[in-house]
Amino acid sequence: MEKRTTASTNSCLEKIKTLKEKIDTADAILIGAGAGLSAAAGLEYSGKRFTDNFSDFIEKYGLSDMYSPGFYPFETLEEYWAYWSRHIYIKRYKYSTGKPYTDLLKLVRDKEYFILTTNVDHCFQTAHTRNKLTKKLRKRRISGHLQIQTTTYKERRCA
């Protein structure tokens, strides 16, 4: 039986092959990622995860997602911290990292890499237990004054 693919599939496959070759031959890899990776893992700020875990806040305050309460004027500090402690627990500890993060780790597992992200959901720290970057690169200065920091949450906690 003959395999048939479309031109767009072939184009995509070629791009994937090229990317894989570049990863394989790179000395080190800088990974830049944002909220889209967590959304692809199903870790969204609204929907079932929000309604299942924050029904009391939804009922009392009419909240519609996990993001907007960051700007909400809760009536007391106790309510403010009740929300935030649950938010942190849900975002960082309750749910697994997700396939996009583990798939990314498989691509770079044997390489030296550094992760630059705006994500605060702890997914990179869970899937990638540490950034792998040479000591030479760790000591390099950027713009003459900014030191690259590569310690992760686990490393800081155990120090």
N, C-alpha and C positions, 0 to 999 in steps of 0.2 A: 504494500500500500504506500503510495506516494504522499509525503508530507507537503502540505500547501500552506504558505504563509502570505500575509499581505505585505505590501511595500513598507507600511508603517511598522509592522512587527519586525521585519528585517532591519529597518533603520534603528529601532530600539535595541535589538540584539547586538548590533554593531557598536552602539554607544556603550552598552553594558560590557562588552568584551574590551573595549578601549579603556574604560574605567578600571576594570579588573587588572589589566596590564599595568596601568599607572600605579595602582595600589601595590601590586607585586614588586615593582621596581623602585618605589619611593624609599628614601632614607628614613623619613618620618612623615607623619600625616597630621594635619590640623583639621579637626572636625568642628564645623560650625553648625549648630542646630538650634531651633526654637520651638515654639508651641505646636507647630504642625506635626512634629514627631510624636508628641504626647497625644495629640488629637487622633493621629493615625493608629495609635495604640488603644484608642477608645477612652482615653482619660480626659473627658470633656468637662467643662464647668457647668453644664446644664443637663437636662434630661433625667433619666432614671437614677443615675448615681446621686444627683443632687436631691431629687425628691425623696429617695429612700433614706438618705442620711440627714436631711435638714427639714423634715416636715414641720417640726415645732417652730422653726424660724420662718418658714414659708407662711405658716398660719398666722403667726403673730405680726410679722413685718411685711408680708407680701413680697418676699424676695423671689427673684426669678432665676438666679444662677449663683455660682460660688464666687464669682469675681466682684460683682457690685457691692457686696457687704463690706468690702475693704474700704469703702467710702461712706458707709452707712452710719448715721449718728445714733448708735444704740443708746438706750435710756440709762444704762448703768455700766460701769467698768466690768462688773461680773458678767453681764450679758455679752459685752464686747469680747472678753477673754473666753467665755463659753463658746462663742462662735469660732474664734480663731483657734482655740485648742482642738476643736473637732475638725476644723478645716485642715489644719496641719496633719492631724492623725489620718484623715481620709486621703489627702493628697500624697503624703510621704510614706505611710506605713501600711494602710489597709489593703491597697490594691497592688497586684503584681506589676512589674515593670512594663511588660508588653513586648510583643514580637518585634516591632521595628528596632527597639533598643538591643535586643539579643541578636537580631540579624546583623546589625551594624557591628557589634562586637565580634561576630564570626568573621567579618571582612577584615578587621584590623588586629585581631587577637595576637598574631605573631609579629606585628610591626610595632615600632615606637610611635606613639600618638599622643596628642593633647586635645582636650575637649574644651571648646569655647561656646558657652551657651547662656541664654537668658532664662532657661527653665529653672523653676524652683521646686519641682515636684519630686526630686530625689531619684528620678528614674536612671539618670546616668550613673549616679553613685551606686545604685543597686546592681545594675547590669555590668558596669565597668568599675570593678573594685578599686582601681587606681589608674591614673593617667600614666602611660608609659612614655617617658621622655628622657633623653640622655642628660646626664649631669651637665654636659657642656651647654645644651640648650636651656636647661633650668637656670643657669647662671647668667645667660645673656641678658643684657639690658635693652629695653625698648625706649626709644626717644631719650636716652641718657638718664632716665630717672625712675622708670617703672620696672620693678623686678617681677619676673614671671613667677607666679605661685602655683605649684602643682599638687599641694597636699589636698586630699579629699576629706570628706566628713569623717570617715572611719579612721584615717590616720590622725586627725586632730583629736578625736575622741579618745584614742588609745594613748596619746602622748602624755 
